[in-house]
Amino acid sequence: MMTDQSETLTTRETRPDLQNRGYVLTRFGDADAMELRDLDMPQAHEDEIVLRVHASSVNPVDYKIRDGEAPFVEESALPVILGRDVSGTIENMGPDAHNMLRRGDRIVAHMGEMVRGGHARFVRVKAMEMTALPDNVDMVEAGTMPLVAMTAWQGLFDHGHLREGQSVLIHGAAGGVGHVAVQLAKAKGAKVIATAGTDDLDFVRGLGADRVIDYKKEQFEDQVADVDMVFDLVGGETRDRSWSVLRKGGVLITTLSEPDSETAAKHEVRAETYMAHPDPKALGQVVAMMADGKLKVTIAERHAFEDIRTAYDRAENGHLRGKVAIVME
């Protein structure tokens, strides 16, 4: 049963492990715009849970919001807590939480609201954002997975409708979303062609890509033709050069700015952009793949919660392979 506010305050005084702290974005700006503050314990309503966070991560959307570059978070919405990914254990549950859930259960979640993030010791998680985490899946790896996995899944399958036997060209295949997308596409039975830098070629091959093109040394449009899908995680000139490699009736899916509809029509292809959203069914399927050893999320670096500013700097400027993890304990 949930405690009232006075009981919560008393518990915080006697139980240091229940004292909540988090990084609050008070203004748009540099790393100093995020302040580490004491926070009230979140309260679980209806079918929600309160999660004791073990790990989280930094995604491009986080530092874009911090910098004021994300159009979907206005300054009037501040202060907010950033962080779309969390893994941890259930600390408390709302009165309508699923009857199979128990305190201490391992959970992974994709935080769906831009103003309610995971960069805190305790967070409120909605039922439609989370799925159970098996014991054989590493908690830190899981804590870096949700947003990149849902971005890759929804781009490839929900928007791109990639099917077994089709071909896909994945740009930025060594990055957070890209390296997961390669594995998901291969698991689907697609032929995967990927672009990556010189130092990342063997890494991307190891993910299962059928062909890897060094974008620093080769023009991919001279090597590839008539692919069913381009999954664009780079944009700019790379996207401009991608139209010609698609077959007629193919599709270009991107996580970046809206593709030009006139150019798409000229090449007789479909094109669209999207933003990932929580999908507990898809998240559960990705977790099952991780448990079965069929998908691995690469962690480039791990940083302590207290060193979150360095984590942000490395994610934004480090040109890293895979994800930057923030570890609470």
VOKOLPA-934635 format. One record per residue: residue in one letter; x, y, z of N, C-alpha, C, CB in turn. Coordinates in steps of 0.05 Angstrom, whole numbers. Glycine has a CB too. Layout:
<sites>
a;X;Y;Z;X;Y;Z;X;Y;Z;X;Y;Z
...
</sites>
This chain:
<sites>
m;17;-24;0;0;0;0;18;25;0;-19;0;25
m;10;45;-16;26;69;-18;24;85;8;17;86;-41
t;46;98;16;47;115;39;38;143;32;74;116;53
d;29;159;51;23;187;46;48;203;48;1;197;65
q;46;230;42;69;247;40;85;248;67;62;275;32
s;71;250;89;85;252;115;100;227;121;65;258;137
e;89;204;114;103;179;118;127;177;100;84;155;113
t;125;187;75;147;187;57;170;203;67;138;197;29
l;164;227;78;186;244;89;199;231;112;174;271;97
t;184;218;130;195;204;153;214;182;143;174;193;171
t;204;167;123;220;145;112;247;156;100;205;130;90
r;245;179;87;270;190;76;290;198;97;263;215;59
e;280;206;120;298;214;142;312;189;154;284;229;163
t;298;167;155;308;143;168;321;123;148;287;130;184
r;315;126;123;325;107;102;340;123;81;302;91;90
p;367;127;85;382;142;65;380;130;37;411;143;73
d;376;103;35;374;90;9;349;98;-6;375;60;12
l;330;111;7;305;121;-6;306;151;-11;281;113;11
q;328;163;-8;330;192;-14;335;195;-44;353;205;3
n;317;209;-56;318;212;-85;335;236;-93;290;215;-97
r;351;233;-114;367;255;-125;366;252;-155;396;255;-115
g;367;274;-169;367;273;-198;378;298;-210;339;269;-208
y;385;296;-236;396;319;-251;373;334;-264;416;310;-272
v;369;359;-255;347;375;-265;357;396;-284;333;389;-240
l;345;397;-308;352;417;-328;336;442;-322;346;406;-357
t;350;462;-313;336;487;-304;335;508;-326;350;498;-280
r;353;505;-346;354;524;-368;367;511;-391;369;551;-359
f;364;521;-415;378;511;-438;407;521;-437;364;519;-464
g;426;503;-444;454;512;-444;473;489;-444;459;529;-420
d;496;493;-432;517;473;-432;513;453;-409;545;486;-429
a;534;438;-402;532;417;-382;524;428;-355;559;403;-379
d;531;453;-349;524;464;-323;495;470;-320;540;489;-318
a;480;468;-342;451;473;-341;436;451;-326;439;476;-369
m;449;428;-322;437;406;-307;448;407;-279;444;378;-321
e;430;410;-259;437;412;-231;429;387;-216;424;437;-219
l;447;376;-200;441;353;-183;426;363;-159;467;337;-175
r;402;354;-155;385;364;-134;372;341;-118;363;382;-145
d;365;346;-93;348;328;-78;320;330;-89;349;335;-47
l;307;308;-92;280;307;-103;261;292;-85;280;294;-131
d;235;298;-87;215;282;-73;214;255;-85;187;296;-74
m;207;235;-70;203;208;-80;179;209;-99;199;187;-58
p;181;198;-123;158;197;-141;137;178;-129;166;187;-169
q;112;183;-136;89;167;-127;77;153;-151;68;185;-113
a;73;127;-148;61;111;-169;30;113;-168;69;81;-167
h;18;120;-190;-11;122;-193;-22;100;-211;-19;150;-204
e;-45;91;-205;-59;71;-221;-41;47;-227;-69;84;-248
d;-34;42;-252;-18;18;-258;12;25;-261;-28;6;-284
e;21;47;-251;49;55;-253;66;41;-231;52;85;-250
i;92;43;-234;111;34;-214;130;56;-207;126;8;-223
v;144;54;-185;167;70;-178;191;52;-182;166;82;-149
l;210;60;-198;233;44;-205;258;55;-190;238;43;-235
r;272;37;-177;299;44;-166;318;40;-189;306;27;-141
v;329;62;-199;345;61;-224;373;49;-218;348;89;-236
h;380;30;-235;408;19;-234;425;31;-256;407;-12;-236
a;413;34;-280;429;45;-302;411;60;-321;443;22;-317
s;423;79;-335;410;95;-355;431;101;-377;399;122;-343
s;425;119;-395;444;125;-416;439;153;-427;443;104;-439
v;457;162;-445;454;187;-458;448;182;-488;480;205;-455
n;427;195;-498;420;194;-526;422;222;-538;392;182;-530
p;425;223;-565;426;250;-578;403;268;-570;427;247;-607
v;379;257;-566;356;273;-559;361;287;-533;331;256;-558
d;376;275;-515;381;287;-488;397;313;-491;395;267;-470
y;420;311;-505;436;336;-506;424;356;-526;464;329;-515
k;407;348;-544;393;367;-561;372;383;-544;379;353;-585
i;358;369;-526;340;382;-508;356;401;-490;324;362;-491
r;378;391;-479;394;408;-461;403;434;-475;418;392;-451
d;411;431;-500;421;454;-515;399;473;-525;437;445;-538
g;374;464;-522;351;480;-532;346;477;-562;356;509;-527
e;357;455;-573;355;450;-602;331;432;-609;380;438;-613
a;317;421;-589;295;403;-595;269;419;-595;294;380;-573
p;255;420;-617;231;437;-619;207;427;-601;222;438;-647
f;209;402;-592;186;391;-577;188;396;-547;184;362;-582
v;209;409;-537;211;418;-509;217;447;-509;233;401;-494
e;198;463;-501;201;492;-500;211;500;-472;175;506;-507
e;223;524;-471;234;534;-446;213;536;-424;247;561;-450
s;188;540;-431;167;542;-411;162;515;-397;141;551;-425
a;171;493;-409;168;467;-396;188;461;-375;170;445;-418
l;210;477;-373;231;473;-354;221;480;-326;256;489;-361
p;231;467;-305;253;447;-304;243;419;-312;266;447;-277
v;261;403;-324;255;376;-330;279;358;-324;248;373;-361
i;274;333;-323;295;313;-319;298;297;-345;289;293;-295
l;322;296;-356;327;283;-381;332;253;-377;352;295;-395
g;334;238;-399;340;210;-398;317;193;-407;348;202;-371
r;319;179;-430;297;163;-441;299;134;-433;297;165;-470
d;322;125;-423;327;96;-418;331;92;-388;352;86;-433
v;319;70;-377;324;62;-350;322;32;-347;305;76;-330
s;339;22;-329;335;-6;-319;338;-5;-289;356;-26;-332
g;326;-23;-275;328;-23;-246;308;-43;-234;322;4;-235
t;301;-38;-209;283;-57;-195;259;-41;-184;298;-71;-172
i;237;-54;-182;213;-42;-172;216;-35;-142;188;-60;-177
e;211;-10;-135;211;-1;-108;183;0;-96;225;26;-105
n;164;8;-113;136;11;-104;118;9;-128;132;37;-89
m;92;4;-123;73;0;-145;47;15;-139;67;-30;-149
g;34;23;-160;8;35;-157;-14;14;-151;0;50;-182
p;-37;23;-143;-58;4;-135;-68;-14;-157;-81;19;-123
d;-65;-6;-182;-75;-22;-205;-52;-35;-220;-91;-4;-223
a;-29;-36;-208;-6;-49;-222;-12;-79;-227;20;-46;-206
h;0;-90;-247;-5;-118;-254;0;-136;-230;12;-127;-278
n;-17;-155;-226;-15;-172;-202;9;-191;-202;-40;-188;-199
m;23;-192;-225;47;-209;-226;72;-194;-217;51;-221;-254
l;70;-167;-215;93;-151;-207;97;-152;-177;89;-122;-217
r;123;-151;-170;130;-152;-142;153;-132;-137;138;-180;-133
r;155;-122;-113;177;-105;-106;203;-121;-109;174;-95;-76
g;223;-108;-122;248;-122;-127;250;-134;-155;253;-143;-107
d;228;-135;-170;229;-146;-197;247;-128;-214;201;-148;-209
r;261;-141;-233;279;-127;-252;262;-117;-275;302;-146;-262
i;266;-91;-282;250;-78;-303;268;-62;-321;227;-61;-290
v;261;-60;-346;273;-41;-365;251;-25;-377;290;-56;-387
a;256;1;-382;235;18;-392;245;40;-411;221;32;-368
h;227;47;-429;232;69;-448;214;92;-439;226;61;-478
m;225;112;-427;210;135;-417;199;151;-440;228;153;-399
g;173;154;-441;160;165;-464;155;195;-464;134;152;-468
e;157;207;-441;152;236;-439;178;251;-436;133;242;-415
m;182;271;-452;207;286;-453;212;301;-427;207;305;-476
v;191;306;-411;194;321;-387;196;303;-362;171;341;-383
r;196;277;-366;198;258;-343;219;237;-350;170;244;-338
g;244;244;-342;266;227;-351;277;209;-330;287;244;-361
g;298;194;-338;309;173;-321;335;180;-307;314;150;-338
h;344;205;-308;369;212;-295;365;220;-266;383;234;-311
a;354;201;-251;349;204;-223;351;177;-210;320;217;-218
r;352;177;-183;355;151;-169;329;136;-169;364;156;-140
f;306;150;-168;280;137;-169;263;152;-189;266;137;-141
v;249;136;-206;232;149;-227;205;135;-228;246;147;-254
r;185;149;-237;158;138;-241;157;128;-269;136;160;-235
v;148;103;-272;147;90;-298;118;81;-303;167;66;-300
k;108;86;-327;82;77;-335;82;49;-345;70;96;-356
a;60;35;-342;59;7;-350;65;3;-379;31;-5;-344
m;57;21;-396;61;18;-425;90;25;-434;42;35;-440
e;107;32;-415;134;39;-421;154;17;-415;142;64;-407
m;145;-4;-401;165;-22;-389;159;-52;-396;164;-19;-359
t;180;-68;-391;177;-97;-393;195;-110;-373;183;-106;-422
a;190;-135;-367;207;-149;-347;234;-155;-359;193;-175;-339
l;254;-156;-341;282;-161;-350;291;-187;-338;300;-137;-341
p;297;-207;-354;306;-233;-344;333;-231;-329;309;-253;-367
d;338;-249;-312;362;-249;-295;388;-251;-312;361;-271;-275
n;386;-263;-335;410;-268;-351;416;-244;-370;408;-293;-367
v;401;-222;-368;408;-198;-384;421;-178;-366;382;-187;-397
d;444;-169;-374;459;-150;-358;443;-124;-353;486;-144;-371
m;442;-115;-328;426;-92;-322;436;-66;-335;425;-89;-291
v;462;-63;-336;473;-39;-348;469;-39;-379;504;-37;-342
e;474;-62;-391;468;-64;-420;439;-57;-426;476;-92;-431
a;421;-68;-410;393;-63;-413;386;-34;-410;376;-80;-394
g;400;-21;-391;394;7;-386;403;26;-408;408;15;-361
t;418;16;-427;426;33;-450;410;27;-475;456;29;-456
m;392;7;-473;379;-4;-497;353;8;-506;375;-32;-492
p;335;16;-489;307;20;-499;303;40;-522;291;30;-476
l;314;64;-520;309;83;-542;321;75;-568;319;110;-534
v;346;65;-568;359;58;-593;345;33;-605;389;52;-589
a;337;15;-588;323;-9;-598;296;-3;-609;321;-30;-576
m;281;14;-596;254;21;-606;257;39;-631;238;36;-585
t;278;55;-633;282;71;-657;289;53;-680;305;92;-652
a;306;34;-676;313;15;-697;290;-3;-705;337;-3;-688
w;276;-14;-685;253;-32;-691;232;-17;-707;241;-43;-664
q;223;6;-697;202;20;-710;209;31;-737;192;43;-692
g;235;39;-740;244;49;-766;244;26;-787;271;61;-764
l;255;4;-779;258;-19;-798;231;-32;-804;277;-39;-787
f;216;-37;-783;192;-55;-787;166;-40;-787;192;-75;-764
d;161;-21;-770;136;-7;-769;133;14;-792;132;7;-742
h;155;28;-798;154;48;-819;166;37;-845;170;73;-810
g;187;22;-843;200;12;-868;188;-14;-878;229;8;-863
h;173;-28;-861;161;-54;-868;181;-74;-880;138;-49;-888
l;205;-74;-868;226;-92;-878;217;-121;-873;252;-86;-864
r;221;-137;-894;213;-165;-893;237;-183;-899;190;-171;-913
e;234;-209;-892;254;-229;-898;260;-229;-928;244;-257;-888
g;285;-230;-935;294;-231;-962;298;-205;-975;274;-246;-978
q;289;-183;-963;294;-156;-974;322;-146;-966;273;-137;-964
s;330;-124;-979;356;-113;-974;353;-85;-962;373;-111;-1001
v;371;-78;-943;370;-53;-930;398;-41;-928;358;-55;-902
l;401;-15;-934;426;-1;-931;424;16;-906;433;17;-956
i;441;11;-886;440;25;-860;463;44;-858;439;5;-837
h;458;70;-857;479;90;-854;483;95;-824;471;116;-868
g;509;97;-816;516;102;-788;513;76;-772;498;123;-776
a;523;54;-784;517;28;-772;533;22;-747;524;7;-792
a;553;38;-740;568;33;-715;557;49;-692;597;40;-719
g;538;66;-696;527;83;-675;507;68;-658;515;107;-687
g;495;83;-639;476;71;-621;453;57;-634;466;91;-602
v;438;72;-650;415;60;-665;425;41;-686;398;82;-677
g;446;49;-701;455;34;-724;464;6;-717;478;48;-737
h;479;2;-695;490;-24;-690;468;-43;-680;512;-23;-669
v;446;-32;-669;423;-49;-662;407;-55;-687;406;-35;-641
a;405;-35;-705;389;-39;-730;402;-62;-747;388;-13;-746
v;428;-63;-748;441;-84;-763;433;-111;-753;472;-81;-762
q;433;-115;-727;426;-140;-715;397;-147;-718;433;-140;-685
l;379;-128;-715;351;-133;-719;344;-140;-748;334;-108;-711
a;356;-126;-767;351;-132;-795;361;-160;-802;364;-111;-813
k;384;-167;-792;394;-194;-798;377;-216;-785;423;-197;-788
a;367;-210;-761;349;-230;-748;323;-233;-763;343;-221;-719
k;315;-212;-778;291;-213;-794;296;-229;-820;282;-185;-801
g;321;-234;-827;327;-248;-851;332;-230;-875;305;-267;-858
a;338;-205;-870;344;-186;-891;374;-187;-899;336;-157;-883
k;380;-178;-923;407;-173;-931;415;-145;-922;411;-176;-962
v;437;-144;-906;444;-118;-894;470;-108;-906;447;-122;-863
i;468;-84;-917;491;-69;-927;494;-45;-908;488;-60;-957
a;518;-39;-899;522;-19;-879;545;0;-886;527;-31;-851
t;543;25;-878;565;44;-881;576;50;-853;557;70;-896
a;603;52;-852;616;57;-827;644;68;-833;618;32;-809
g;657;80;-812;684;90;-815;704;67;-815;690;110;-794
t;729;74;-823;750;55;-826;754;38;-801;776;68;-834
d;754;51;-778;760;37;-753;737;19;-744;766;57;-732
d;714;22;-756;690;7;-747;682;-15;-766;668;26;-743
l;697;-20;-787;688;-40;-807;686;-68;-795;708;-40;-830
d;706;-76;-780;705;-103;-769;683;-106;-748;732;-111;-756
f;679;-84;-732;658;-84;-712;631;-89;-726;658;-58;-697
v;625;-75;-747;599;-77;-760;597;-104;-774;595;-54;-781
r;618;-114;-785;617;-141;-796;610;-162;-774;645;-149;-810
g;622;-157;-751;617;-176;-729;588;-175;-719;634;-169;-706
l;573;-154;-726;545;-153;-719;528;-169;-738;535;-124;-719
g;540;-177;-761;525;-194;-780;520;-181;-806;500;-201;-768
a;530;-157;-811;525;-143;-837;537;-160;-859;537;-115;-837
d;522;-162;-881;532;-178;-904;553;-163;-919;509;-185;-923
r;552;-137;-919;572;-120;-933;575;-94;-918;564;-115;-962
v;600;-86;-914;605;-61;-900;622;-43;-918;619;-66;-873
i;613;-18;-922;627;1;-940;640;23;-923;607;13;-961
d;665;27;-928;680;48;-914;673;75;-927;711;43;-915
y;656;91;-913;647;116;-925;670;136;-928;625;128;-908
k;692;132;-914;715;150;-916;731;145;-942;733;148;-892
k;728;121;-953;745;114;-976;729;107;-1001;762;90;-969
e;703;101;-997;687;92;-1020;661;109;-1022;680;62;-1018
q;651;111;-1046;624;123;-1050;604;100;-1051;623;140;-1076
f;587;99;-1031;569;76;-1029;551;73;-1054;551;77;-1004
e;544;96;-1067;527;95;-1090;540;82;-1114;517;123;-1097
d;567;79;-1113;581;65;-1134;582;35;-1129;610;76;-1137
q;574;27;-1105;576;-1;-1097;549;-15;-1094;591;-3;-1071
v;528;1;-1091;502;-10;-1084;481;0;-1103;494;-2;-1055
a;461;-17;-1110;439;-9;-1127;414;-26;-1121;447;-12;-1157
d;391;-15;-1126;366;-29;-1124;360;-41;-1097;365;-51;-1145
v;367;-27;-1076;360;-37;-1049;331;-31;-1043;379;-25;-1027
d;319;-47;-1026;291;-43;-1018;287;-20;-999;280;-69;-1006
m;307;-16;-982;304;4;-961;331;18;-955;292;-8;-936
v;330;44;-950;352;58;-938;344;67;-910;361;83;-956
f;359;60;-890;354;69;-863;375;90;-857;355;45;-842
d;367;115;-857;386;138;-856;387;149;-828;377;160;-875
l;411;146;-816;416;156;-789;438;178;-790;425;134;-770
v;443;188;-814;465;208;-818;454;234;-829;486;196;-836
g;438;233;-850;427;257;-862;446;272;-880;417;276;-840
g;439;296;-886;457;313;-903;464;302;-930;482;318;-888
e;489;304;-937;498;294;-963;494;264;-966;528;300;-967
t;497;249;-944;493;220;-945;464;214;-954;498;207;-918
r;445;228;-943;417;223;-952;414;231;-982;397;239;-935
d;425;254;-989;422;264;-1017;432;244;-1037;437;290;-1020
r;453;229;-1029;465;209;-1048;451;182;-1046;494;206;-1042
s;432;180;-1028;419;154;-1023;396;148;-1041;411;152;-995
w;383;169;-1052;360;165;-1068;365;146;-1092;349;192;-1079
s;389;149;-1104;395;135;-1129;399;105;-1124;419;147;-1142
v;404;96;-1100;409;68;-1095;384;52;-1090;429;64;-1072
l;361;66;-1087;336;52;-1081;323;42;-1107;316;71;-1067
r;311;19;-1105;294;9;-1128;269;26;-1129;288;-21;-1125
k;256;26;-1152;230;38;-1154;210;24;-1135;219;38;-1183
g;196;40;-1119;178;29;-1099;191;24;-1073;167;4;-1110
g;218;30;-1071;232;26;-1046;225;48;-1026;262;26;-1051
v;239;48;-1003;232;67;-982;257;77;-968;213;54;-961
l;257;103;-962;278;115;-946;265;124;-920;291;140;-961
i;276;113;-898;266;120;-871;289;133;-856;256;94;-856
t;282;155;-843;303;170;-829;293;179;-801;312;194;-845
t;312;182;-783;306;193;-756;310;223;-755;322;179;-735
l;318;234;-778;327;262;-778;306;280;-791;354;265;-793
s;313;301;-805;294;320;-816;277;307;-837;308;344;-827
e;254;319;-842;235;309;-862;247;306;-889;210;327;-863
p;246;283;-902;256;280;-929;240;296;-949;257;250;-938
d;252;305;-971;239;321;-991;219;303;-1007;259;335;-1009
s;194;310;-1006;174;294;-1019;176;295;-1050;146;303;-1011
e;185;318;-1061;188;320;-1090;210;302;-1100;193;349;-1098
t;232;301;-1084;254;284;-1092;246;255;-1090;279;289;-1074
a;231;248;-1070;221;220;-1067;204;213;-1091;206;217;-1041
a;186;231;-1098;168;225;-1121;184;223;-1147;147;248;-1124
k;204;239;-1150;221;238;-1174;234;210;-1177;242;259;-1173
h;242;199;-1155;255;173;-1156;235;150;-1152;276;171;-1134
e;210;156;-1150;188;137;-1148;192;119;-1123;187;119;-1173
v;198;132;-1101;201;117;-1076;185;131;-1054;232;116;-1067
r;182;118;-1032;169;129;-1008;190;138;-988;149;108;-995
a;184;160;-974;203;170;-954;189;182;-931;223;190;-967
e;199;178;-907;187;190;-883;206;191;-860;161;175;-875
t;200;208;-841;215;209;-816;196;203;-793;229;237;-812
y;206;198;-769;190;190;-747;205;195;-721;181;160;-749
m;190;193;-699;202;193;-673;193;168;-658;195;220;-657
a;212;155;-645;205;130;-631;187;135;-607;231;115;-622
h;170;116;-602;152;118;-579;152;92;-564;123;124;-589
p;144;92;-539;144;67;-523;126;46;-535;135;72;-494
d;136;21;-536;121;-2;-546;129;-26;-530;127;-6;-577
p;115;-33;-509;123;-54;-491;125;-81;-504;104;-56;-468
k;108;-86;-525;110;-112;-539;136;-114;-554;86;-115;-558
a;143;-94;-569;169;-94;-584;192;-94;-564;171;-70;-603
l;190;-79;-543;212;-78;-523;216;-106;-511;206;-58;-501
g;194;-120;-506;196;-147;-495;209;-166;-515;168;-158;-488
q;204;-163;-541;216;-180;-561;246;-175;-562;204;-176;-588
v;254;-150;-560;283;-143;-560;296;-155;-535;287;-113;-561
v;284;-153;-512;295;-165;-487;298;-195;-490;277;-158;-463
a;278;-208;-503;280;-237;-507;303;-244;-525;253;-247;-519
m;308;-227;-545;331;-232;-563;357;-229;-547;331;-213;-586
m;358;-209;-529;382;-206;-512;386;-230;-494;380;-180;-496
a;364;-240;-483;366;-263;-465;375;-288;-479;339;-268;-452
d;368;-290;-505;375;-313;-521;403;-310;-535;354;-318;-542
g;416;-287;-530;442;-282;-542;441;-275;-571;459;-306;-538
k;418;-266;-581;415;-259;-609;418;-229;-614;388;-268;-618
l;421;-213;-593;425;-185;-596;441;-174;-573;398;-169;-598
k;461;-158;-579;477;-146;-558;480;-116;-563;505;-159;-558
v;476;-101;-541;480;-72;-542;508;-66;-533;459;-57;-525
t;524;-54;-550;552;-48;-543;554;-23;-526;569;-45;-569
i;567;-25;-504;572;-2;-486;600;9;-491;568;-11;-456
a;600;33;-501;626;46;-507;641;54;-482;623;70;-525
e;626;66;-463;637;76;-438;616;74;-416;648;105;-441
r;626;71;-391;608;72;-368;617;95;-350;609;45;-352
h;598;110;-341;603;133;-323;586;132;-299;599;160;-338
a;597;140;-276;581;141;-251;560;163;-253;600;146;-227
f;539;160;-238;517;179;-238;528;207;-231;496;171;-217
e;546;209;-213;557;234;-205;574;248;-226;574;231;-180
d;582;232;-247;598;243;-269;583;245;-294;623;225;-273
i;557;252;-292;539;253;-315;547;273;-336;511;258;-306
r;560;295;-328;568;315;-347;589;304;-366;580;340;-332
t;608;288;-356;627;275;-374;613;256;-393;648;260;-357
a;593;241;-382;578;223;-399;565;237;-423;557;208;-383
y;554;261;-417;541;276;-438;562;286;-458;526;300;-426
d;585;295;-448;605;305;-466;616;283;-484;629;317;-450
r;620;259;-474;630;237;-490;610;227;-510;639;214;-471
a;584;227;-502;563;218;-521;561;238;-544;537;215;-506
e;564;264;-538;560;284;-558;584;288;-576;552;310;-545
n;608;286;-564;633;294;-578;653;271;-582;646;316;-564
g;648;248;-571;668;227;-571;670;209;-595;665;210;-548
h;650;211;-613;649;194;-637;653;165;-629;670;202;-658
l;637;156;-610;640;130;-598;625;108;-613;631;130;-569
r;633;84;-608;620;60;-619;600;49;-598;641;38;-627
g;574;50;-605;554;40;-586;544;62;-567;566;18;-570
k;538;55;-542;524;72;-523;542;81;-499;499;59;-513
v;535;103;-488;547;113;-463;528;107;-440;554;143;-465
a;537;91;-421;521;83;-398;525;100;-374;526;54;-391
i;504;105;-359;506;119;-333;497;98;-312;488;145;-332
v;516;92;-294;511;71;-274;507;83;-247;535;52;-274
m;484;76;-235;477;89;-210;493;78;-186;447;84;-205
e;496;52;-185;509;40;-161;539;37;-166;497;13;-155
</sites>
